[in-house]
């Protein structure tokens, strides 16, 4: 079995293929269409779903868990809790999605005939233990669920029943920590068991084993790990949590997560874990992963980029928010609406600040190392503004009221107002600019600078504060997520006429 690798055509593609906080990718193919799901942790709606026709250009078509009946995240569920590591599969004319809700509901199974939704209500899997659940069907229709550890149990995907005890299959390299993210595939004469190991930090890697049956025994690949950037100065780090997919031309590809650290030592990644693409060849019955780089040769087939560039501005002219907008833990309709004022987003406060888990919050993932976010805000009936958030203890805010505009920084136990100015009359344009640091002067150089202020009527940026971005990074805050740039309400009702997000070149 030697499926051909995709040849270079003289064109190139850029990695990551889905930038920003889109970790733990799982991919499947239905005909000539590809679909991909990612982890969403404490954010609602959960599990973003993407579609592609070329494996390179991805468009978000929805969120699988977009109803409270599907996604229960209690107000006290911690950041980096919630929904972990989905597996998305297409089997017998139906799409299957299995996830772990670590904030209370355990492993859950969802189905859909259209991956854009609607997805079913959850089917609990009380007999499936461990995170990162996988689904695979053998030739007689038996469904196997494999979880981090790496263990396996047979299940009935129609009822959620598990049969027999969980069996240990394979734990990766001897002594390697965190064998997780298992995916089981039938390819040719073998069943292949792909896992992540080493932890999702700098030692992350991808390893594989094979056996004649889905239950093993499994022999490890002599070249393990088949992909890892541990111990290198490669610009893409933390590489792991992979999934394989075969294209219609017979070529094989791998999606996986990685990060792009910036600045000095130890390097800070601020966008979260992102989704990358890499080609896979085969030799002696084992996958051989190609070079994972920021720029790759394009696949052999015609690329299908979007026909139009994404809109920079959201005018909130529709009754439903676009699928890229996310909130914290839930989004009560009475706290977030586009119908209270025509063409505006109205947020009604619950929690009083970004320190509180139930703050009214609508944001989007930061997807570019340098970017600008702007919003026209009316605070005549309340108090609120824009924020760059990593979690409750790590965020920068610009908050407006009828009396003043202030910039606040929360870094762990430290909480300070770093700048303020009197408020003007009428709505105000709040602005956040993120500038990637290109030159590392010494080991302490941070990854980026976050400038925060207001925009004067003539378009001039009145900067109130310029803050070091390293404090809104995973290396400082911990956890599994990435930055989200958001609108929020801290008191009363706050109205947003529009929100702009655009990448910048620096």
Buried (B, 14 or more C-beta within 10 A) or exposed (E): EEBEBBEEEEEEBEBBBBBBBBBBBBBBBBEEEBBBBBBBBBBBBBBBBBBBBBBBBBEBBBBBBBEEEBBBBEEEBBBBBBBBBBBBBBBEEEBBBBBBBBBEBBBBBBBBEEBBBBBBEBBEBEBBBBBBBBBBBBEEEBBBBBBBBBBBBBBBBEEBEBEEEBBEBBBBBEEBEBBBBBBBBBBEEBBBBBBBBBBBBBBBBBBBBBBEEBBBEBEBBEBBBBBBBBEEEBBBBBBBBBBBBBBEEEBBBBBBBBBBBBBBEEBBBBBBBBBBBBBBBBEEBBBBBBEBBBEBBBBBBEBEEEEEEEEEEBBBEEEEBEBBBBBBBBBEEEBBBBEBBEEBBBBBBBBEBBBBBBBBBBBBBBBBBBBBBBBBBBBEBBBBBBBBBBBBBBBBBBBBBEEEBBBBBBBEEEEEEBBBEEBEEEBBBBBBBBBBBEEBEEEEBBBBBBBBBBBEEEEEBEBBBBBBBBBBBBBBBBBBBBBBBBBBBBBBBBBBBBBBBEBEEB
